[in-house]
């Protein structure tokens, strides 16, 4: 059975918008408590690790709802 919840962006991509908004990609929901941290700290944060674990386990990530809908 294919894993329909996995996306390569949390494993390969870093998005930061104006005013330090962090997202998994340009269309995902904002990630709370991720403003004004270095890319290295954000990339290795517990929050990002949890996103990757959920995707690998086949669980949906709430910030990716728009992609699941489409």
Secondary structure, 3 states (H helix, E strand, C coil): CCCCCCCCHHHHCCEECHHHCEECCCCCCCCCCCCCCCHHHHHCCHHHHHHHHHHHCCCCCHHHHHHHHC
